[in-house]
Amino acid sequence: MDKKNARLRRARKTRAKIAELKVVRLAVHRTNSHIYAQIFSGCGTRVLAAASTVEADVRSQIPNGGATAAATFVGTLIATRAKAAGVEQVSFDRSGFHYHGRVKALAEAARSGGLKF
């Protein structure tokens, strides 16, 4: 089993439990260059809010999308957009990534921004 398959196996278990509970989820995806965050509805079919380091306004403020500072910025941004959409309680879906580094920074910034998970 390679790294990608191991990550996807971890993600599958988490997503199955979140789908069973039918709660709103905050999904995070990380690449070497960027980090992405999306908030999905309880049924899992609609995106309620999204933020990433690919967006033009984020890139103008944060030049390196693969840094922890960029993840912190995206975390605060997704929290404000979720509040605007009326979402306060989410379930954190780290997509099989280890809770460390940029994923952890995004989660802590979203929590300090007002999201509860």
C-alpha positions in Angstrom: 0.0 0.0 0.0 1.5 3.3 -1.0 1.0 6.7 0.8 -2.0 7.8 -1.4 -3.9 4.6 -0.8 -3.3 4.7 2.9 -4.5 8.3 3.1 -7.6 7.4 1.0 -8.3 4.5 3.3 -8.2 6.8 6.4 -10.4 9.3 4.6 -13.0 6.6 3.6 -13.5 5.6 7.3 -13.9 9.2 8.4 -16.3 10.1 5.6 -18.4 7.0 6.2 -19.0 8.1 9.9 -19.7 11.7 8.9 -22.2 10.6 6.3 -23.9 8.3 8.8 -24.4 11.2 11.2 -25.6 13.5 8.4 -23.8 16.6 9.8 -22.3 19.5 8.0 -18.6 18.8 7.3 -15.5 20.9 6.8 -13.3 19.1 4.2 -9.7 20.0 3.8 -7.4 19.0 0.9 -3.7 19.7 0.9 -1.2 19.7 -1.9 2.4 20.8 -1.9 1.5 24.2 -3.3 -1.9 24.9 -2.0 -4.6 24.2 0.6 -8.3 24.0 0.0 -11.3 24.0 2.5 -14.9 23.4 1.7 -18.0 23.2 3.8 -20.5 20.6 2.6 -24.2 20.3 3.5 -25.4 17.5 5.7 -26.6 15.4 2.7 -23.1 16.0 1.1 -24.4 17.3 -2.2 -24.1 21.1 -1.8 -21.0 23.2 -1.1 -22.1 25.9 1.4 -18.7 27.8 1.6 -15.2 27.4 0.1 -11.8 29.0 0.5 -8.4 28.2 -0.9 -5.0 29.6 -1.6 -5.7 29.6 -5.3 -8.1 32.5 -5.1 -6.8 35.8 -6.4 -7.4 37.9 -3.2 -5.7 35.2 -1.1 -2.7 35.0 -3.4 -2.3 38.8 -3.3 -1.9 38.7 0.5 -0.1 35.3 0.9 2.4 34.7 -1.9 3.3 31.1 -0.9 0.2 28.9 -0.7 2.1 25.9 0.7 3.0 27.7 4.0 1.5 27.4 7.4 0.6 31.1 7.3 -1.5 30.5 4.2 -3.3 27.7 5.9 -4.1 29.9 8.9 -5.4 32.6 6.6 -7.6 30.1 4.7 -8.9 28.8 8.1 -10.0 32.2 9.2 -11.5 32.9 5.7 -13.5 29.7 5.7 -14.8 30.5 9.2 -16.1 33.9 8.2 -17.7 32.5 5.0 -19.3 29.7 7.0 -20.8 32.2 9.5 -22.1 34.2 6.5 -23.8 31.0 5.2 -25.3 30.4 8.7 -23.1 27.5 9.7 -21.6 27.3 13.1 -21.3 23.6 13.9 -19.2 21.4 11.5 -17.5 18.0 11.5 -13.9 18.2 10.6 -12.9 16.0 7.6 -9.1 16.0 7.2 -9.3 13.8 4.1 -7.0 11.2 5.6 -4.2 13.7 6.1 -2.4 13.6 9.5 -3.5 16.3 12.0 -0.2 18.1 11.8 1.3 21.2 10.2 -0.9 23.0 7.7 -4.0 20.9 8.4 -3.7 21.6 12.1 -3.1 25.3 11.5 -6.2 25.5 9.3 -8.3 23.7 11.9 -7.1 25.9 14.8 -7.7 29.1 12.8 -11.2 28.0 11.9 -11.9 27.3 15.6 -10.7 30.7 16.6 -12.8 32.2 13.8 -15.9 30.8 15.5 -16.6 27.4 14.0 -17.3 24.6 16.5 -16.0 21.1 15.9 
